[in-house]
């Protein structure tokens, strides 16, 4: 299993695999074909204790039995293999065994009974289902690693590409981050450029094959790889799999059952089987499960689907029924949960609209599908909504149909957020003029007209349109929409110079939203209030409103308005100290760029320019303003200081606006200009214990995380920067001990270690479900077990490092710190990034920041 190319990514999966192999007898690495299971195990095997024996099961026929596996290892029987392997510490790797799971299970079971020093790792597209098996799931690469892998392999093939090239980035997304697909595309990169590949992306399966037939590569093409998985399906599983290909996005069991015309229980069973075979991706929490296909797998399923018209029509009917339900619910109680449901189904709604445009004779279904897309207009998809809605209007320019006027009003909102005010006005007035226009059309149409007027500086008209929309929402009984429109009125009143009236209106909205437990509008209204108070230079009150908004966003459970929150915080911090706030501006800018939020990038840079000008940093202000890209999509709360921005813009020479990448480079240069006060190299930061939580202050931001052992470990390391701290000290011990004899026998030790692995997984599940009480209870049990193992370690008459108290402490401390960093990232990503880069774990742990940082630790 020697490496012949650079291994990229998979750090967490590799660490998890090495930890598991050290303490449990059987680990299965599972995932789709071509995701990199074999390579992951090959890299991890360098860190396994003992000999590593690899059996390439793909060479064995489907009907091979366990004796054939023993034969591949050079033994005449399974018993002979077990007896021989028990004589030494051995890790047996059974690679690519999905086609002979029964035989592998029959081989593994007696092998593991032979002795505690035999461990087995299998790679398969589905688990073995053997008692005691631990599973490591390998998913496609994240975006950054996918781009790096493509660039590395393309360079190896003689084709050089910039990893930041837009075509390379788009191609890596189109290939789902699948290592096999990326490697095959890179291998052909000298002949087929990323741009050419994207132009033929609908036939990507036909392009993704090795350039020649030379060599012994097992995966010659992506299609062959998927063929191997599909060939293992029973007939009913294959039909179900092919029909699911009509879903362009995630779906649940109800939708799957409806579209495939399968009994609900049978659908659940079939979904589980396809997940086990790595042909579906499942996302489950305590409430529900959703499923999806990688695009490459979906393309294969659609190609194979017979009678696709019938299945696609059923799919469209199912999406119409979904749209009708969420619209009725949303009119009554618009909430973050409904928005999340619609957002999750957006790809399926778009696909259903496409189907209607291409196949339906009447528009009876299509406008009903467009209406819920209002929810994604504010999630950066307004151009997409506008484009697909325009196709609908071209296809049916005049025909009456259910929800026509309301759908046109949605397109008006999409147009104004896409920056096309003229088209927004035409669409909104058209929707309001429809003879059967409802109160829903009035709410959305007036909202679009209000935004168009406000973006043109006509505040009086904007206030009037928002007020009409507010009254229509009250008439409709859609009080959440009425509260949102009250916030829009208040924000616009402030811009028009009527601050007292604006504050009265928004405080009434806050009171009403709080009483209704409308967390969506509680967060929104507090943000509006924070902006009004910010413009009034009432900074202490603005900070208080911002804190209330943050708390409401946490209760809402979705990370909305993060760009606006960061922008407000940066202004508040930089009013007090421009130099100290530079990292806050940089972080806000980096987040917006990472999200591709061009409008937010422009707003951040223009707000920073205004504050810099107030500090007398004229050169910095001019460069920040010049770096601002075209505004792009409208945001619900726009310029914080529109008058000052206009004055700054009128005072500078006109220049072509930069693209996003250039804007980022210019902005970072401007933020580091010499005419700004030099940043302080040495920082004093704080980590303070407050009851059952820790308060952490870093880069001007304070965040709180509930207490956990890993945070106490971090407190020790931060108090001793640059020093090495032994993992046993963090566990409460003082010295590294040797072999203490068989205080626990091998069977008991294995049981303890397996339980620790289970508990670590249970903690992750509990935290993902936000069940903090359960997580803390499990952590207490984990700590108790780890303490017992630290006292009772030893391997009898064998001395192995993986069994020492130090090794067990190393594993426990590494997990504790990693889990705490994950929790810190949820509330303070900048601090999490700093700690991830500066903290090292292992037998010796340390905190080594790049610059002098002094933490004040208050335990």
C-alpha positions, 0 to 999 in steps of 0.5 A, a space after each residue: 500500500 505504498 503511496 505514489 502521490 501526495 495524500 491530501 485532506 482526511 486528517 480527521 478521518 485518519 486520526 479517528 481510524 488510527 484511534 479506533 484500530 488502537 482500541 477496538 478489534 474490527 473497523 470498517 471504512 465505508 463510503 461510495 466507490 472512488 471516495 478514497 477508502 483504500 488510500 485513507 487506510 494505506 496512509 493510516 496504516 503507517 501509524 498502526 501498531 504491529 504488522 500490517 497484512 493487506 488482502 485485496 478482495 477485489 481480486 476474489 470472485 463474488 462467490 468466494 468463501 472465507 477459505 479463499 480469503 485465507 488462501 490470499 494470505 497464504 494459509 490453507 484455512 481460516 483456522 491456520 490463518 488465525 493460529 499464525 496471526 495470533 502469534 504477533 500483533 497484526 492488523 489485517 486489512 481486507 480491502 474492497 470487500 463489498 461483493 463478498 460480505 458474508 465470506 468476509 464476516 465468516 473469515 473475520 469472526 474466528 480471526 478475532 477470537 484467536 487473540 487480542 493482538 489481532 485487529 481487522 480493518 475492512 474497506 467496503 461500500 457497506 458495513 459487514 454487520 458483525 457484532 463489535 464492528 466500528 464504522 468510519 464513514 468517508 465522505 467526499 472531500 471538502 471544497 478546499 481539499 478538492 481544489 488542491 487535489 485537482 491542482 496537484 494531480 493536473 500538475 502531475 499530468 503536465 497541465 498547470 492550473 491556478 487553484 483559484 481559477 473560477 473554472 477549476 473551482 466550479 469543476 470541483 463542485 460539479 464533481 462532488 469533491 469525489 477523489 476518483 472523479 477529480 483524479 480522472 478529470 485531472 489526468 485528462 486536463 492536458 486535453 480537456 480544460 476545466 472550462 471545456 469539461 464544464 461545457 459538457 458537464 451533463 455528460 461528465 460520466 462519459 468524460 470521467 475515465 482514464 486517458 489510456 487502458 495501460 496499467 492495472 488501475 481498478 477504477 478505470 472510470 466513474 461509471 464503472 465504479 458506480 456500475 459495481 455498486 449497482 450490480 450488487 442491488 436486488 431488482 426492487 432496490 435498483 428500480 427504487 434507486 433509479 427512480 430517486 434520481 429525479 430528485 435534484 436535492 435532498 428528500 425525506 422518506 415521505 417524498 421518496 415513498 410518494 414519488 416511487 409509489 412505495 409503501 412507507 415502511 418499504 421505502 424506509 427499508 430501501 432507503 436504509 439499504 441504499 445508504 448502507 451500500 453508499 449510493 445515498 447520503 443520509 443526514 439524520 437527527 433526533 427528529 428526521 432523516 433526509 437523503 440525497 445523491 451525489 450528482 455523479 450518482 444521480 446522473 447515473 440513476 437518471 440515465 438508467 431510469 425507464 419510463 422517466 416521464 411518468 416518474 418525473 410527473 409524479 415528482 412534480 406533483 409531490 413538489 406541488 403538494 409540498 409547495 401548497 403545504 408550506 405556503 398555507 403554513 407560511 401565511 399563518 406563521 412564517 418562521 425560521 423552521 418553514 424557511 429552512 424546509 423550503 431552502 432544503 427543497 429549493 433544488 427540487 422546486 427548481 427542477 419541478 418548475 423546469 419540468 413544468 416549463 418543458 412538459 406542461 400544457 397549462 400553468 396550473 402547477 407551475 405558479 404554485 411551485 414558484 411561490 415558496 421560492 420567496 424564501 430563498 430570494 434572501 439566501 443569495 439566490 435572487 438571480 436564480 429565482 428571477 431567471 426561472 420565473 422569467 422562463 415561466 412568464 415567457 411560456 405562459 404570458 397571459 394565462 390565468 392560473 392559481 397563485 399567478 399574481 402572487 408568483 409574479 410578486 415573488 419575482 418582483 422581490 427577486 428582481 429588486 434583490 438582484 439589483 434590477 429596480 426597473 424590472 422589479 417595479 414593472 413586475 410588482 405593479 403587474 402583480 398588484 394589477 392582476 384582477 384576482 390579486 390577493 392580500 399575499 400579492 399585495 404584501 409581497 408587491 408593496 414590499 418589492 416597491 418599498 425596497 426599490 424606492 429605498 434603494 433609489 433614495 426615495 424614502 417617503 415612497 418607500 415608507 408608504 409602500 412598506 406601510 401598505 404592505 404592513 396593513 395588507 399583512 394584518 388584513 391577511 392575518 400574517 402577523 410575522 410579515 407585518 412585524 418584518 414590514 414594521 422593521 422596514 418602515 422603522 429603518 427607512 424612517 431613520 434614514 429619512 431623519 425621523 429617528 424618534 418615530 423609528 425607535 418607537 415603531 421598532 420597540 413596539 415590533 420587538 415587544 410584539 415579536 417577543 410576546 409571540 415567541 417569533 424568534 425570527 422577527 425578534 432577531 430582525 427587530 433588534 438588528 434594526 434597533 442596533 443600526 438606528 442606535 449606531 447611526 445615532 452614536 448611542 453605542 452602548 445601547 447599540 451593543 445591547 441590541 446587538 447582544 439581544 439579536 445574537 441571542 435570538 439568532 441562537 434560539 432560532 437555530 440558524 446562522 442568519 445575519 452574520 454579515 450584518 452582525 459582524 459589520 455592526 460589531 466592527 463599526 462599534 469596535 473601531 469607533 473606540 480603537 481603529 487599530 484594535 478593530 482591524 482584525 474584526 474588519 478583516 474577519 468580517 470581510 473574509 467571511 463575506 468573501 468566503 460566502 460569495 456575498 458580493 453585496 455584503 463585501 461592498 457594504 463592509 468596505 464602505 462602512 469601514 471607509 466611513 469609519 476610517 475617514 472619521 479617524 482622519 485616515 483619508 488614504 485608507 478610506 479612499 482605498 477601502 472605498 475604491 476596493 468595494 466591488 459592485 453592490 451585487 444583490 441587495 441586502 435587507 439592511 443596506 448602508 449603515 451610513 448612506 449619506 457619508 458614503 455618497 459624500 466619499 464617493 463624490 470626492 473620489 475619481 471614478 474607476 472601474 470597480 474590481 472583481 471580488 478577488 482584487 477587492 479582497 487584496 486591495 482591502 487587506 492592503 488598505 487595512 494594513 496601511 502605514 497611515 493607520 496606527 500600528 497594530 499591537 503585537 502583544 495581546 492580553 486576552 482572557 479565559 474566565 470560568 463563570 459557573 458552568 461555562 467559560 467566557 473567552 475574550 479574543 479579537 475584541 469578541 467575548 463568547 461563552 461555552 458550557 464547561 467541559 474537560 477539554 476547556 480545562 485542558 485548554 486553560 492549562 495550555 494557554 496559561 503556559 504558552 510555549 511549554 510542553 505539558 504531558 497528557 497525563 498531567 492534563 488527566 490529573 496525574 503527574 508522571 509517565 508510568 510504565 507497565 503496572 501488570 494485568 490490573 485489567 485482563 485483556 477482555 475487560 480492557 477491550 470492553 472499556 476501550 470499546 465503551 470509550 469509543 461509543 461514548 465519544 460518538 454519543 457525545 458528538 450525537 448529543 451535541 449535534 442534537 443540542 442535547 447538552 444535558 445528555 452530552 454532559 452526562 455522557 462526558 462524566 461517564 467518559 471521564 470516569 472510565 478514562 480515569 479507571 483505565 489510567 489507574 489500571 493499565 498494562 498488558 500482562 507480559 507484553 509491553 505495547 505503547 498503545 496500551 500504556 496509561 500515557 497512550 490512553 491519556 493521549 487519546 482521551 485528551 486529544 478527543 476532549 480538546 478536539 471536541 471543545 474546539 468544535 464547540 468554540 467554533 460554533 460561537 467564536 470561529 476566529 478564536 477556534 481558528 487561532 487555537 486550532 493553529 496554535 494548540 498541539 495535542 499528543 503525548 506532549 501537548 502545547 500552545 505555541 501562538 505565532 505572536 506574543 499572546 498573554 492570556 489572563 486565566 481565571 479558573 
